[in-house]
Amino acid sequence: MSVKKSRLHTIALPVNMEHDGKEEFAVGKYSGKSLEEVCKSDPSYIGWILNNREIQAVEDEGGLSRIKYILKRRLKTMFETPTKDLLN
């Protein structure tokens, strides 16, 4: 996990890369909670992460940058529809 002093959100809420196949917050308000648990219990917090322009979606950083990257990647795959499926 990388930490950049210039990015408060990276320091404040680092994330374990994976725990039993699920990303997990390492410290802070949701320490020990998986991303899935936080999505279910506090969807407005997830919305805040996605809408916050100060948080960049970066795969190999820690904290909210990684969480935002994961969320955007999952949303993209969830809503992608192959062209051939549209024709049937």
C-alpha positions as CSV (number, residue, x, y, z in Angstrom):
1,M,0.0,0.0,0.0
2,S,1.4,3.3,-1.0
3,V,0.9,6.5,1.0
4,K,1.3,10.0,-0.4
5,K,1.5,12.8,2.2
6,S,-0.1,15.2,-0.3
7,R,-3.3,13.2,-0.5
8,L,-5.2,13.2,2.8
9,H,-7.8,10.7,1.5
10,T,-5.0,8.2,0.8
11,I,-3.6,8.5,4.3
12,A,-6.9,8.7,6.1
13,L,-8.6,5.6,4.7
14,P,-6.0,3.1,3.3
15,V,-7.4,-0.2,2.0
16,N,-6.1,-3.7,2.2
17,M,-5.7,-4.9,-1.4
18,E,-7.8,-8.0,-0.8
19,H,-9.0,-10.1,2.1
20,D,-10.6,-13.4,1.2
21,G,-11.1,-12.0,-2.3
22,K,-12.8,-8.8,-1.1
23,E,-11.3,-5.4,-0.7
24,E,-11.3,-4.2,2.9
25,F,-10.9,-0.8,4.5
26,A,-7.8,-0.9,6.8
27,V,-8.4,2.1,9.1
28,G,-10.9,4.8,9.7
29,K,-14.7,4.9,9.9
30,Y,-15.1,1.5,8.1
31,S,-12.0,-0.3,9.4
32,G,-12.3,-4.0,8.9
33,K,-15.4,-3.7,6.7
34,S,-15.4,-5.0,3.1
35,L,-16.3,-2.7,0.2
36,E,-19.4,-4.9,-0.3
37,E,-20.5,-4.3,3.3
38,V,-20.0,-0.5,3.0
39,C,-21.9,-0.5,-0.3
40,K,-24.9,-2.1,1.5
41,S,-24.8,-0.2,4.8
42,D,-23.9,3.3,3.5
43,P,-24.5,3.8,-0.2
44,S,-24.4,7.5,0.2
45,Y,-20.7,7.2,1.3
46,I,-20.0,5.2,-1.9
47,G,-21.8,8.0,-3.9
48,W,-19.6,10.6,-2.2
49,I,-16.4,8.7,-3.1
50,L,-17.6,8.4,-6.8
51,N,-18.6,12.0,-7.0
52,N,-15.7,13.6,-5.2
53,R,-13.4,15.1,-7.9
54,E,-10.5,15.4,-5.5
55,I,-10.3,11.6,-5.3
56,Q,-8.6,10.2,-8.4
57,A,-9.4,6.6,-9.5
58,V,-6.0,4.9,-9.3
59,E,-5.5,1.1,-9.3
60,D,-2.1,0.9,-7.5
61,E,-2.6,3.5,-4.8
62,G,-4.1,2.9,-1.4
63,G,-7.0,4.5,0.3
64,L,-10.0,6.0,-1.5
65,S,-8.2,6.2,-4.8
66,R,-8.1,2.4,-5.0
67,I,-11.7,2.1,-3.8
68,K,-12.9,4.6,-6.5
69,Y,-10.9,2.6,-9.1
70,I,-12.5,-0.6,-8.0
71,L,-16.0,0.9,-7.9
72,K,-15.7,2.4,-11.4
73,R,-14.3,-0.8,-12.8
74,R,-17.2,-2.8,-11.4
75,L,-19.8,-0.3,-12.5
76,K,-18.4,-0.3,-16.0
77,T,-18.5,-4.1,-16.3
78,M,-22.0,-4.3,-14.7
79,F,-23.5,-2.0,-17.3
80,E,-21.6,-3.1,-20.4
81,T,-23.8,-5.0,-22.9
82,P,-22.2,-6.8,-25.8
83,T,-23.5,-5.5,-29.1
84,K,-24.6,-9.0,-30.2
85,D,-27.0,-9.2,-27.2
86,L,-28.7,-5.9,-28.3
87,L,-29.5,-7.5,-31.7
88,N,-31.3,-10.5,-30.3
